[in-house]
């Protein structure tokens, strides 16, 4: 699952120029994109890319605002991650 999200992120990155904000956001915050949504820290940090103090959730929202095509893949990844970690498969495939 991680590899599929990583490959999708890289394919989306290739659509942008290397100096664009979208490219830098996808390159710099790759760990945040692959992290379990339930394990995101509530603590704010200063984002040099966005030049403001954000929580990880706010940072993801800004990433999806700049790169909306990534959001559906992220949501699917989080759903699969949740079901694989909680071992809930009986209702997942229905």
mmCIF file as gemmi writes it, N, C-alpha and C atoms, coordinates in Angstrom:
data_model
loop_
_atom_site.group_PDB
_atom_site.id
_atom_site.type_symbol
_atom_site.label_atom_id
_atom_site.label_alt_id
_atom_site.label_comp_id
_atom_site.label_asym_id
_atom_site.label_entity_id
_atom_site.label_seq_id
_atom_site.pdbx_PDB_ins_code
_atom_site.Cartn_x
_atom_site.Cartn_y
_atom_site.Cartn_z
_atom_site.occupancy
_atom_site.B_iso_or_equiv
_atom_site.pdbx_formal_charge
_atom_site.auth_seq_id
_atom_site.auth_asym_id
_atom_site.pdbx_PDB_model_num
ATOM 1 N N . UNK Axp A 1 ? 0.825 -1.193 0 1 0 ? 1 A 1
ATOM 2 C CA . UNK Axp A 1 ? 0 0 0 1 0 ? 1 A 1
ATOM 3 C C . UNK Axp A 1 ? 0.869 1.258 0 1 0 ? 1 A 1
ATOM 4 N N . UNK Axp A 2 ? 1.916 1.24 0.82 1 0 ? 2 A 1
ATOM 5 C CA . UNK Axp A 2 ? 2.802 2.41 0.871 1 0 ? 2 A 1
ATOM 6 C C . UNK Axp A 2 ? 3.441 2.668 -0.482 1 0 ? 2 A 1
ATOM 7 N N . UNK Axp A 3 ? 3.845 1.613 -1.126 1 0 ? 3 A 1
ATOM 8 C CA . UNK Axp A 3 ? 4.506 1.746 -2.424 1 0 ? 3 A 1
ATOM 9 C C . UNK Axp A 3 ? 3.551 2.328 -3.468 1 0 ? 3 A 1
ATOM 10 N N . UNK Axp A 4 ? 2.303 1.898 -3.438 1 0 ? 4 A 1
ATOM 11 C CA . UNK Axp A 4 ? 1.321 2.405 -4.408 1 0 ? 4 A 1
ATOM 12 C C . UNK Axp A 4 ? 1.076 3.894 -4.207 1 0 ? 4 A 1
ATOM 13 N N . UNK Axp A 5 ? 0.936 4.328 -2.953 1 0 ? 5 A 1
ATOM 14 C CA . UNK Axp A 5 ? 0.75 5.758 -2.69 1 0 ? 5 A 1
ATOM 15 C C . UNK Axp A 5 ? 1.991 6.543 -3.08 1 0 ? 5 A 1
ATOM 16 N N . UNK Axp A 6 ? 3.158 5.992 -2.801 1 0 ? 6 A 1
ATOM 17 C CA . UNK Axp A 6 ? 4.408 6.66 -3.164 1 0 ? 6 A 1
ATOM 18 C C . UNK Axp A 6 ? 4.524 6.824 -4.68 1 0 ? 6 A 1
ATOM 19 N N . UNK Axp A 7 ? 4.195 5.774 -5.424 1 0 ? 7 A 1
ATOM 20 C CA . UNK Axp A 7 ? 4.269 5.844 -6.884 1 0 ? 7 A 1
ATOM 21 C C . UNK Axp A 7 ? 3.264 6.852 -7.446 1 0 ? 7 A 1
ATOM 22 N N . UNK Axp A 8 ? 2.083 6.896 -6.849 1 0 ? 8 A 1
ATOM 23 C CA . UNK Axp A 8 ? 1.071 7.859 -7.275 1 0 ? 8 A 1
ATOM 24 C C . UNK Axp A 8 ? 1.541 9.282 -6.999 1 0 ? 8 A 1
ATOM 25 N N . UNK Axp A 9 ? 2.117 9.494 -5.822 1 0 ? 9 A 1
ATOM 26 C CA . UNK Axp A 9 ? 2.637 10.819 -5.462 1 0 ? 9 A 1
ATOM 27 C C . UNK Axp A 9 ? 3.724 11.249 -6.439 1 0 ? 9 A 1
ATOM 28 N N . UNK Axp A 10 ? 4.595 10.35 -6.796 1 0 ? 10 A 1
ATOM 29 C CA . UNK Axp A 10 ? 5.687 10.663 -7.724 1 0 ? 10 A 1
ATOM 30 C C . UNK Axp A 10 ? 5.138 10.965 -9.121 1 0 ? 10 A 1
ATOM 31 N N . UNK Axp A 11 ? 4.133 10.214 -9.562 1 0 ? 11 A 1
ATOM 32 C CA . UNK Axp A 11 ? 3.52 10.493 -10.866 1 0 ? 11 A 1
ATOM 33 C C . UNK Axp A 11 ? 2.895 11.884 -10.898 1 0 ? 11 A 1
ATOM 34 N N . UNK Axp A 12 ? 2.246 12.254 -9.797 1 0 ? 12 A 1
ATOM 35 C CA . UNK Axp A 12 ? 1.645 13.586 -9.718 1 0 ? 12 A 1
ATOM 36 C C . UNK Axp A 12 ? 2.743 14.652 -9.683 1 0 ? 12 A 1
ATOM 37 N N . UNK Axp A 13 ? 3.832 14.378 -8.961 1 0 ? 13 A 1
ATOM 38 C CA . UNK Axp A 13 ? 4.942 15.333 -8.873 1 0 ? 13 A 1
ATOM 39 C C . UNK Axp A 13 ? 5.532 15.619 -10.253 1 0 ? 13 A 1
ATOM 40 N N . UNK Axp A 14 ? 5.603 14.6 -11.104 1 0 ? 14 A 1
ATOM 41 C CA . UNK Axp A 14 ? 6.209 14.752 -12.427 1 0 ? 14 A 1
ATOM 42 C C . UNK Axp A 14 ? 5.408 15.687 -13.334 1 0 ? 14 A 1
ATOM 43 N N . UNK Axp A 15 ? 4.162 15.967 -12.963 1 0 ? 15 A 1
ATOM 44 C CA . UNK Axp A 15 ? 3.34 16.875 -13.752 1 0 ? 15 A 1
ATOM 45 C C . UNK Axp A 15 ? 3.709 18.343 -13.52 1 0 ? 15 A 1
ATOM 46 N N . UNK Axp A 16 ? 4.436 18.611 -12.434 1 0 ? 16 A 1
ATOM 47 C CA . UNK Axp A 16 ? 4.76 19.984 -12.063 1 0 ? 16 A 1
ATOM 48 C C . UNK Axp A 16 ? 6.241 20.278 -12.302 1 0 ? 16 A 1
ATOM 49 N N . UNK Axp A 17 ? 6.558 21.553 -12.43 1 0 ? 17 A 1
ATOM 50 C CA . UNK Axp A 17 ? 7.954 21.958 -12.525 1 0 ? 17 A 1
ATOM 51 C C . UNK Axp A 17 ? 8.609 21.804 -11.154 1 0 ? 17 A 1
ATOM 52 N N . UNK Axp A 18 ? 9.911 21.581 -11.149 1 0 ? 18 A 1
ATOM 53 C CA . UNK Axp A 18 ? 10.608 21.31 -9.893 1 0 ? 18 A 1
ATOM 54 C C . UNK Axp A 18 ? 10.618 22.499 -8.937 1 0 ? 18 A 1
ATOM 55 N N . UNK Axp A 19 ? 10.45 23.694 -9.434 1 0 ? 19 A 1
ATOM 56 C CA . UNK Axp A 19 ? 10.464 24.87 -8.56 1 0 ? 19 A 1
ATOM 57 C C . UNK Axp A 19 ? 9.067 25.299 -8.124 1 0 ? 19 A 1
ATOM 58 N N . UNK Axp A 20 ? 8.043 24.591 -8.556 1 0 ? 20 A 1
ATOM 59 C CA . UNK Axp A 20 ? 6.674 24.971 -8.207 1 0 ? 20 A 1
ATOM 60 C C . UNK Axp A 20 ? 6.362 24.579 -6.758 1 0 ? 20 A 1
ATOM 61 N N . UNK Axp A 21 ? 5.405 25.277 -6.187 1 0 ? 21 A 1
ATOM 62 C CA . UNK Axp A 21 ? 4.986 25.008 -4.816 1 0 ? 21 A 1
ATOM 63 C C . UNK Axp A 21 ? 4.415 23.601 -4.691 1 0 ? 21 A 1
ATOM 64 N N . UNK Axp A 22 ? 3.647 23.175 -5.669 1 0 ? 22 A 1
ATOM 65 C CA . UNK Axp A 22 ? 3.035 21.845 -5.618 1 0 ? 22 A 1
ATOM 66 C C . UNK Axp A 22 ? 4.09 20.75 -5.555 1 0 ? 22 A 1
ATOM 67 N N . UNK Axp A 23 ? 5.121 20.885 -6.375 1 0 ? 23 A 1
ATOM 68 C CA . UNK Axp A 23 ? 6.205 19.9 -6.401 1 0 ? 23 A 1
ATOM 69 C C . UNK Axp A 23 ? 6.926 19.873 -5.049 1 0 ? 23 A 1
ATOM 70 N N . UNK Axp A 24 ? 7.259 21.051 -4.53 1 0 ? 24 A 1
ATOM 71 C CA . UNK Axp A 24 ? 7.994 21.119 -3.257 1 0 ? 24 A 1
ATOM 72 C C . UNK Axp A 24 ? 7.167 20.564 -2.109 1 0 ? 24 A 1
ATOM 73 N N . UNK Axp A 25 ? 5.873 20.833 -2.12 1 0 ? 25 A 1
ATOM 74 C CA . UNK Axp A 25 ? 4.988 20.328 -1.062 1 0 ? 25 A 1
ATOM 75 C C . UNK Axp A 25 ? 4.95 18.806 -1.083 1 0 ? 25 A 1
ATOM 76 N N . UNK Axp A 26 ? 4.802 18.234 -2.274 1 0 ? 26 A 1
ATOM 77 C CA . UNK Axp A 26 ? 4.742 16.773 -2.378 1 0 ? 26 A 1
ATOM 78 C C . UNK Axp A 26 ? 6.085 16.133 -2.037 1 0 ? 26 A 1
ATOM 79 N N . UNK Axp A 27 ? 7.168 16.792 -2.356 1 0 ? 27 A 1
ATOM 80 C CA . UNK Axp A 27 ? 8.486 16.243 -2.07 1 0 ? 27 A 1
ATOM 81 C C . UNK Axp A 27 ? 8.832 16.356 -0.587 1 0 ? 27 A 1
ATOM 82 N N . UNK Axp A 28 ? 8.52 17.495 0.023 1 0 ? 28 A 1
ATOM 83 C CA . UNK Axp A 28 ? 8.931 17.748 1.393 1 0 ? 28 A 1
ATOM 84 C C . UNK Axp A 28 ? 8.046 17.028 2.415 1 0 ? 28 A 1
ATOM 85 N N . UNK Axp A 29 ? 6.755 16.931 2.148 1 0 ? 29 A 1
ATOM 86 C CA . UNK Axp A 29 ? 5.823 16.365 3.135 1 0 ? 29 A 1
ATOM 87 C C . UNK Axp A 29 ? 5.403 14.931 2.813 1 0 ? 29 A 1
ATOM 88 N N . UNK Axp A 30 ? 6.269 14.162 2.182 1 0 ? 30 A 1
ATOM 89 C CA . UNK Axp A 30 ? 5.906 12.791 1.816 1 0 ? 30 A 1
ATOM 90 C C . UNK Axp A 30 ? 5.634 11.928 3.049 1 0 ? 30 A 1
ATOM 91 N N . UNK Axp A 31 ? 6.352 12.155 4.141 1 0 ? 31 A 1
ATOM 92 C CA . UNK Axp A 31 ? 6.115 11.349 5.35 1 0 ? 31 A 1
ATOM 93 C C . UNK Axp A 31 ? 4.755 11.658 5.96 1 0 ? 31 A 1
ATOM 94 N N . UNK Axp A 32 ? 4.383 12.92 5.904 1 0 ? 32 A 1
ATOM 95 C CA . UNK Axp A 32 ? 3.089 13.326 6.446 1 0 ? 32 A 1
ATOM 96 C C . UNK Axp A 32 ? 1.947 12.72 5.631 1 0 ? 32 A 1
ATOM 97 N N . UNK Axp A 33 ? 2.127 12.628 4.328 1 0 ? 33 A 1
ATOM 98 C CA . UNK Axp A 33 ? 1.108 12.049 3.453 1 0 ? 33 A 1
ATOM 99 C C . UNK Axp A 33 ? 0.954 10.55 3.716 1 0 ? 33 A 1
ATOM 100 N N . UNK Axp A 34 ? 2.044 9.873 4.037 1 0 ? 34 A 1
ATOM 101 C CA . UNK Axp A 34 ? 1.975 8.427 4.261 1 0 ? 34 A 1
ATOM 102 C C . UNK Axp A 34 ? 1.663 8.046 5.705 1 0 ? 34 A 1
ATOM 103 N N . UNK Axp A 35 ? 1.595 9.018 6.59 1 0 ? 35 A 1
ATOM 104 C CA . UNK Axp A 35 ? 1.344 8.715 7.994 1 0 ? 35 A 1
ATOM 105 C C . UNK Axp A 35 ? -0.143 8.421 8.233 1 0 ? 35 A 1
ATOM 106 N N . UNK Axp A 36 ? -0.4 7.552 9.201 1 0 ? 36 A 1
ATOM 107 C CA . UNK Axp A 36 ? -1.767 7.214 9.574 1 0 ? 36 A 1
ATOM 108 C C . UNK Axp A 36 ? -2.464 8.476 10.094 1 0 ? 36 A 1
ATOM 109 N N . UNK Axp A 37 ? -3.644 8.761 9.561 1 0 ? 37 A 1
ATOM 110 C CA . UNK Axp A 37 ? -4.391 9.961 9.933 1 0 ? 37 A 1
ATOM 111 C C . UNK Axp A 37 ? -4.682 10.007 11.433 1 0 ? 37 A 1
ATOM 112 N N . UNK Axp A 38 ? -4.903 8.847 12.032 1 0 ? 38 A 1
ATOM 113 C CA . UNK Axp A 38 ? -5.227 8.796 13.467 1 0 ? 38 A 1
ATOM 114 C C . UNK Axp A 38 ? -4.021 9.096 14.349 1 0 ? 38 A 1
ATOM 115 N N . UNK Axp A 39 ? -2.821 9.019 13.783 1 0 ? 39 A 1
ATOM 116 C CA . UNK Axp A 39 ? -1.604 9.229 14.558 1 0 ? 39 A 1
ATOM 117 C C . UNK Axp A 39 ? -0.969 10.598 14.316 1 0 ? 39 A 1
ATOM 118 N N . UNK Axp A 40 ? -1.698 11.495 13.663 1 0 ? 40 A 1
ATOM 119 C CA . UNK Axp A 40 ? -1.154 12.829 13.428 1 0 ? 40 A 1
ATOM 120 C C . UNK Axp A 40 ? -1.09 13.601 14.741 1 0 ? 40 A 1
ATOM 121 N N . UNK Axp A 41 ? -0.026 14.311 14.932 1 0 ? 41 A 1
ATOM 122 C CA . UNK Axp A 41 ? 0.187 15.074 16.155 1 0 ? 41 A 1
ATOM 123 C C . UNK Axp A 41 ? -0.705 16.318 16.18 1 0 ? 41 A 1
ATOM 124 N N . UNK Axp A 42 ? -1.23 16.673 17.348 1 0 ? 42 A 1
ATOM 125 C CA . UNK Axp A 42 ? -2.019 17.914 17.433 1 0 ? 42 A 1
ATOM 126 C C . UNK Axp A 42 ? -1.136 19.16 17.583 1 0 ? 42 A 1
ATOM 127 N N . UNK Axp A 43 ? 0.17 18.953 17.73 1 0 ? 43 A 1
ATOM 128 C CA . UNK Axp A 43 ? 1.079 20.074 17.934 1 0 ? 43 A 1
ATOM 129 C C . UNK Axp A 43 ? 1.352 20.816 16.628 1 0 ? 43 A 1
ATOM 130 N N . UNK Axp A 44 ? 1.36 22.128 16.723 1 0 ? 44 A 1
ATOM 131 C CA . UNK Axp A 44 ? 1.633 22.958 15.547 1 0 ? 44 A 1
ATOM 132 C C . UNK Axp A 44 ? 3.137 23.05 15.314 1 0 ? 44 A 1
ATOM 133 N N . UNK Axp A 45 ? 3.513 23.26 14.065 1 0 ? 45 A 1
ATOM 134 C CA . UNK Axp A 45 ? 4.914 23.445 13.703 1 0 ? 45 A 1
ATOM 135 C C . UNK Axp A 45 ? 4.976 24.544 12.64 1 0 ? 45 A 1
ATOM 136 N N . UNK Axp A 46 ? 6.149 25.137 12.485 1 0 ? 46 A 1
ATOM 137 C CA . UNK Axp A 46 ? 6.306 26.167 11.469 1 0 ? 46 A 1
ATOM 138 C C . UNK Axp A 46 ? 6.661 25.503 10.147 1 0 ? 46 A 1
ATOM 139 N N . UNK Axp A 47 ? 5.853 25.747 9.151 1 0 ? 47 A 1
ATOM 140 C CA . UNK Axp A 47 ? 6.087 25.193 7.826 1 0 ? 47 A 1
ATOM 141 C C . UNK Axp A 47 ? 6.831 26.226 6.995 1 0 ? 47 A 1
ATOM 142 N N . UNK Axp A 48 ? 8.054 25.902 6.626 1 0 ? 48 A 1
ATOM 143 C CA . UNK Axp A 48 ? 8.821 26.821 5.782 1 0 ? 48 A 1
ATOM 144 C C . UNK Axp A 48 ? 8.234 26.896 4.388 1 0 ? 48 A 1
ATOM 145 N N . UNK Axp A 49 ? 7.618 25.841 3.943 1 0 ? 49 A 1
ATOM 146 C CA . UNK Axp A 49 ? 7.032 25.82 2.612 1 0 ? 49 A 1
ATOM 147 C C . UNK Axp A 49 ? 5.828 26.764 2.521 1 0 ? 49 A 1
ATOM 148 N N . UNK Axp A 50 ? 4.957 26.71 3.528 1 0 ? 50 A 1
ATOM 149 C CA . UNK Axp A 50 ? 3.768 27.559 3.529 1 0 ? 50 A 1
ATOM 150 C C . UNK Axp A 50 ? 3.992 28.874 4.28 1 0 ? 50 A 1
ATOM 151 N N . UNK Axp A 51 ? 5.102 28.978 4.988 1 0 ? 51 A 1
ATOM 152 C CA . UNK Axp A 51 ? 5.483 30.172 5.743 1 0 ? 51 A 1
ATOM 153 C C . UNK Axp A 51 ? 4.445 30.562 6.796 1 0 ? 51 A 1
ATOM 154 N N . UNK Axp A 52 ? 3.991 29.554 7.542 1 0 ? 52 A 1
ATOM 155 C CA . UNK Axp A 52 ? 3.075 29.795 8.649 1 0 ? 52 A 1
ATOM 156 C C . UNK Axp A 52 ? 3.097 28.594 9.596 1 0 ? 52 A 1
ATOM 157 N N . UNK Axp A 53 ? 2.541 28.788 10.781 1 0 ? 53 A 1
ATOM 158 C CA . UNK Axp A 53 ? 2.466 27.727 11.771 1 0 ? 53 A 1
ATOM 159 C C . UNK Axp A 53 ? 1.189 26.921 11.534 1 0 ? 53 A 1
ATOM 160 N N . UNK Axp A 54 ? 1.36 25.611 11.415 1 0 ? 54 A 1
ATOM 161 C CA . UNK Axp A 54 ? 0.247 24.722 11.087 1 0 ? 54 A 1
ATOM 162 C C . UNK Axp A 54 ? 0.306 23.455 11.921 1 0 ? 54 A 1
ATOM 163 N N . UNK Axp A 55 ? -0.843 22.832 12.11 1 0 ? 55 A 1
ATOM 164 C CA . UNK Axp A 55 ? -0.863 21.474 12.647 1 0 ? 55 A 1
ATOM 165 C C . UNK Axp A 55 ? -0.726 20.542 11.437 1 0 ? 55 A 1
ATOM 166 N N . UNK Axp A 56 ? -0.359 19.295 11.654 1 0 ? 56 A 1
ATOM 167 C CA . UNK Axp A 56 ? -0.265 18.37 10.513 1 0 ? 56 A 1
ATOM 168 C C . UNK Axp A 56 ? -1.566 18.247 9.719 1 0 ? 56 A 1
ATOM 169 N N . UNK Axp A 57 ? -2.713 18.287 10.406 1 0 ? 57 A 1
ATOM 170 C CA . UNK Axp A 57 ? -4.012 18.205 9.719 1 0 ? 57 A 1
ATOM 171 C C . UNK Axp A 57 ? -4.206 19.42 8.809 1 0 ? 57 A 1
ATOM 172 N N . UNK Axp A 58 ? -3.874 20.6 9.31 1 0 ? 58 A 1
ATOM 173 C CA . UNK Axp A 58 ? -3.989 21.814 8.49 1 0 ? 58 A 1
ATOM 174 C C . UNK Axp A 58 ? -3.028 21.77 7.314 1 0 ? 58 A 1
ATOM 175 N N . UNK Axp A 59 ? -1.859 21.22 7.546 1 0 ? 59 A 1
ATOM 176 C CA . UNK Axp A 59 ? -0.867 21.091 6.481 1 0 ? 59 A 1
ATOM 177 C C . UNK Axp A 59 ? -1.391 20.171 5.378 1 0 ? 59 A 1
ATOM 178 N N . UNK Axp A 60 ? -1.996 19.054 5.758 1 0 ? 60 A 1
ATOM 179 C CA . UNK Axp A 60 ? -2.585 18.153 4.753 1 0 ? 60 A 1
ATOM 180 C C . UNK Axp A 60 ? -3.704 18.842 3.981 1 0 ? 60 A 1
ATOM 181 N N . UNK Axp A 61 ? -4.514 19.633 4.676 1 0 ? 61 A 1
ATOM 182 C CA . UNK Axp A 61 ? -5.583 20.363 3.993 1 0 ? 61 A 1
ATOM 183 C C . UNK Axp A 61 ? -5.013 21.322 2.957 1 0 ? 61 A 1
ATOM 184 N N . UNK Axp A 62 ? -3.92 21.99 3.295 1 0 ? 62 A 1
ATOM 185 C CA . UNK Axp A 62 ? -3.273 22.907 2.348 1 0 ? 62 A 1
ATOM 186 C C . UNK Axp A 62 ? -2.661 22.135 1.167 1 0 ? 62 A 1
ATOM 187 N N . UNK Axp A 63 ? -2.094 20.979 1.459 1 0 ? 63 A 1
ATOM 188 C CA . UNK Axp A 63 ? -1.535 20.155 0.378 1 0 ? 63 A 1
ATOM 189 C C . UNK Axp A 63 ? -2.639 19.777 -0.603 1 0 ? 63 A 1
ATOM 190 N N . UNK Axp A 64 ? -3.792 19.339 -0.077 1 0 ? 64 A 1
ATOM 191 C CA . UNK Axp A 64 ? -4.896 18.928 -0.943 1 0 ? 64 A 1
ATOM 192 C C . UNK Axp A 64 ? -5.525 20.12 -1.664 1 0 ? 64 A 1
ATOM 193 N N . UNK Axp A 65 ? -5.402 21.302 -1.089 1 0 ? 65 A 1
ATOM 194 C CA . UNK Axp A 65 ? -5.885 22.505 -1.77 1 0 ? 65 A 1
ATOM 195 C C . UNK Axp A 65 ? -5.02 22.798 -3.005 1 0 ? 65 A 1
ATOM 196 N N . UNK Axp A 66 ? -3.718 22.561 -2.882 1 0 ? 66 A 1
ATOM 197 C CA . UNK Axp A 66 ? -2.802 22.809 -3.996 1 0 ? 66 A 1
ATOM 198 C C . UNK Axp A 66 ? -2.747 21.637 -4.976 1 0 ? 66 A 1
ATOM 199 N N . UNK Axp A 67 ? -2.953 20.424 -4.466 1 0 ? 67 A 1
ATOM 200 C CA . UNK Axp A 67 ? -2.886 19.22 -5.314 1 0 ? 67 A 1
ATOM 201 C C . UNK Axp A 67 ? -4.146 18.388 -5.051 1 0 ? 67 A 1
ATOM 202 N N . UNK Axp A 68 ? -5.293 18.819 -5.583 1 0 ? 68 A 1
ATOM 203 C CA . UNK Axp A 68 ? -6.556 18.123 -5.261 1 0 ? 68 A 1
ATOM 204 C C . UNK Axp A 68 ? -6.629 16.684 -5.76 1 0 ? 68 A 1
ATOM 205 N N . UNK Axp A 69 ? -5.905 16.337 -6.825 1 0 ? 69 A 1
ATOM 206 C CA . UNK Axp A 69 ? -5.984 14.973 -7.343 1 0 ? 69 A 1
ATOM 207 C C . UNK Axp A 69 ? -5.377 13.954 -6.385 1 0 ? 69 A 1
ATOM 208 N N . UNK Axp A 70 ? -4.557 14.394 -5.45 1 0 ? 70 A 1
ATOM 209 C CA . UNK Axp A 70 ? -3.957 13.473 -4.487 1 0 ? 70 A 1
ATOM 210 C C . UNK Axp A 70 ? -4.931 13.084 -3.38 1 0 ? 70 A 1
ATOM 211 N N . UNK Axp A 71 ? -5.924 13.904 -3.124 1 0 ? 71 A 1
ATOM 212 C CA . UNK Axp A 71 ? -6.815 13.685 -1.984 1 0 ? 71 A 1
ATOM 213 C C . UNK Axp A 71 ? -7.588 12.367 -2.075 1 0 ? 71 A 1
ATOM 214 N N . UNK Axp A 72 ? -8.079 12.01 -3.242 1 0 ? 72 A 1
ATOM 215 C CA . UNK Axp A 72 ? -8.846 10.761 -3.351 1 0 ? 72 A 1
ATOM 216 C C . UNK Axp A 72 ? -7.95 9.546 -3.111 1 0 ? 72 A 1
ATOM 217 N N . UNK Axp A 73 ? -6.701 9.608 -3.579 1 0 ? 73 A 1
ATOM 218 C CA . UNK Axp A 73 ? -5.764 8.509 -3.323 1 0 ? 73 A 1
ATOM 219 C C . UNK Axp A 73 ? -5.406 8.43 -1.846 1 0 ? 73 A 1
ATOM 220 N N . UNK Axp A 74 ? -5.251 9.592 -1.215 1 0 ? 74 A 1
ATOM 221 C CA . UNK Axp A 74 ? -4.941 9.642 0.212 1 0 ? 74 A 1
ATOM 222 C C . UNK Axp A 74 ? -6.088 9.035 1.033 1 0 ? 74 A 1
ATOM 223 N N . UNK Axp A 75 ? -7.317 9.404 0.708 1 0 ? 75 A 1
ATOM 224 C CA . UNK Axp A 75 ? -8.47 8.879 1.447 1 0 ? 75 A 1
ATOM 225 C C . UNK Axp A 75 ? -8.61 7.369 1.272 1 0 ? 75 A 1
ATOM 226 N N . UNK Axp A 76 ? -8.375 6.886 0.075 1 0 ? 76 A 1
ATOM 227 C CA . UNK Axp A 76 ? -8.417 5.439 -0.164 1 0 ? 76 A 1
ATOM 228 C C . UNK Axp A 76 ? -7.313 4.734 0.618 1 0 ? 76 A 1
ATOM 229 N N . UNK Axp A 77 ? -6.114 5.308 0.619 1 0 ? 77 A 1
ATOM 230 C CA . UNK Axp A 77 ? -4.986 4.751 1.371 1 0 ? 77 A 1
ATOM 231 C C . UNK Axp A 77 ? -5.318 4.69 2.857 1 0 ? 77 A 1
ATOM 232 N N . UNK Axp A 78 ? -5.897 5.755 3.393 1 0 ? 78 A 1
ATOM 233 C CA . UNK Axp A 78 ? -6.236 5.778 4.817 1 0 ? 78 A 1
ATOM 234 C C . UNK Axp A 78 ? -7.302 4.741 5.148 1 0 ? 78 A 1
ATOM 235 N N . UNK Axp A 79 ? -8.254 4.558 4.254 1 0 ? 79 A 1
ATOM 236 C CA . UNK Axp A 79 ? -9.296 3.551 4.455 1 0 ? 79 A 1
ATOM 237 C C . UNK Axp A 79 ? -8.699 2.146 4.475 1 0 ? 79 A 1
ATOM 238 N N . UNK Axp A 80 ? -7.841 1.85 3.504 1 0 ? 80 A 1
ATOM 239 C CA . UNK Axp A 80 ? -7.189 0.542 3.456 1 0 ? 80 A 1
ATOM 240 C C . UNK Axp A 80 ? -6.28 0.329 4.662 1 0 ? 80 A 1
ATOM 241 N N . UNK Axp A 81 ? -5.574 1.375 5.054 1 0 ? 81 A 1
ATOM 242 C CA . UNK Axp A 81 ? -4.689 1.302 6.217 1 0 ? 81 A 1
ATOM 243 C C . UNK Axp A 81 ? -5.488 1.005 7.48 1 0 ? 81 A 1
ATOM 244 N N . UNK Axp A 82 ? -6.605 1.683 7.656 1 0 ? 82 A 1
ATOM 245 C CA . UNK Axp A 82 ? -7.45 1.466 8.828 1 0 ? 82 A 1
ATOM 246 C C . UNK Axp A 82 ? -7.953 0.027 8.881 1 0 ? 82 A 1
ATOM 247 N N . UNK Axp A 83 ? -8.461 -0.453 7.753 1 0 ? 83 A 1
ATOM 248 C CA . UNK Axp A 83 ? -9.019 -1.807 7.744 1 0 ? 83 A 1
ATOM 249 C C . UNK Axp A 83 ? -7.939 -2.877 7.906 1 0 ? 83 A 1
ATOM 250 N N . UNK Axp A 84 ? -6.761 -2.631 7.396 1 0 ? 84 A 1
ATOM 251 C CA . UNK Axp A 84 ? -5.703 -3.629 7.566 1 0 ? 84 A 1
ATOM 252 C C . UNK Axp A 84 ? -5.174 -3.631 8.999 1 0 ? 84 A 1
ATOM 253 N N . UNK Axp A 85 ? -5.116 -2.47 9.626 1 0 ? 85 A 1
ATOM 254 C CA . UNK Axp A 85 ? -4.63 -2.407 11.002 1 0 ? 85 A 1
ATOM 255 C C . UNK Axp A 85 ? -5.656 -2.938 11.994 1 0 ? 85 A 1
ATOM 256 N N . UNK Axp A 86 ? -6.916 -2.657 11.741 1 0 ? 86 A 1
ATOM 257 C CA . UNK Axp A 86 ? -7.971 -3.109 12.649 1 0 ? 86 A 1
ATOM 258 C C . UNK Axp A 86 ? -8.474 -4.507 12.296 1 0 ? 86 A 1
ATOM 259 N N . UNK Axp A 87 ? -7.986 -5.03 11.173 1 0 ? 87 A 1
ATOM 260 C CA . UNK Axp A 87 ? -8.35 -6.363 10.701 1 0 ? 87 A 1
ATOM 261 C C . UNK Axp A 87 ? -9.864 -6.515 10.544 1 0 ? 87 A 1
ATOM 262 N N . UNK Axp A 88 ? -10.457 -5.471 9.985 1 0 ? 88 A 1
ATOM 263 C CA . UNK Axp A 88 ? -11.896 -5.478 9.693 1 0 ? 88 A 1
ATOM 264 C C . UNK Axp A 88 ? -12.042 -5.751 8.208 1 0 ? 88 A 1
ATOM 265 N N . UNK Axp A 89 ? -12.266 -6.983 7.852 1 0 ? 89 A 1
ATOM 266 C CA . UNK Axp A 89 ? -12.389 -7.305 6.436 1 0 ? 89 A 1
ATOM 267 C C . UNK Axp A 89 ? -13.781 -7.783 6.053 1 0 ? 89 A 1
ATOM 268 N N . UNK Axp A 90 ? -14.591 -8.165 7.019 1 0 ? 90 A 1
ATOM 269 C CA . UNK Axp A 90 ? -15.896 -8.717 6.684 1 0 ? 90 A 1
ATOM 270 C C . UNK Axp A 90 ? -16.825 -7.673 6.059 1 0 ? 90 A 1
ATOM 271 N N . UNK Axp A 91 ? -16.815 -6.437 6.502 1 0 ? 91 A 1
ATOM 272 C CA . UNK Axp A 91 ? -17.683 -5.401 5.942 1 0 ? 91 A 1
ATOM 273 C C . UNK Axp A 91 ? -16.982 -4.589 4.866 1 0 ? 91 A 1
ATOM 274 N N . UNK Axp A 92 ? -15.697 -4.717 4.762 1 0 ? 92 A 1
ATOM 275 C CA . UNK Axp A 92 ? -14.93 -3.87 3.841 1 0 ? 92 A 1
ATOM 276 C C . UNK Axp A 92 ? -15.208 -4.196 2.38 1 0 ? 92 A 1
ATOM 277 N N . UNK Axp A 93 ? -15.297 -5.459 2.044 1 0 ? 93 A 1
ATOM 278 C CA . UNK Axp A 93 ? -15.457 -5.859 0.651 1 0 ? 93 A 1
ATOM 279 C C . UNK Axp A 93 ? -16.905 -5.87 0.195 1 0 ? 93 A 1
ATOM 280 N N . UNK Axp A 94 ? -17.848 -5.656 1.09 1 0 ? 94 A 1
ATOM 281 C CA . UNK Axp A 94 ? -19.277 -5.666 0.725 1 0 ? 94 A 1
ATOM 282 C C . UNK Axp A 94 ? -19.684 -4.393 0.031 1 0 ? 94 A 1
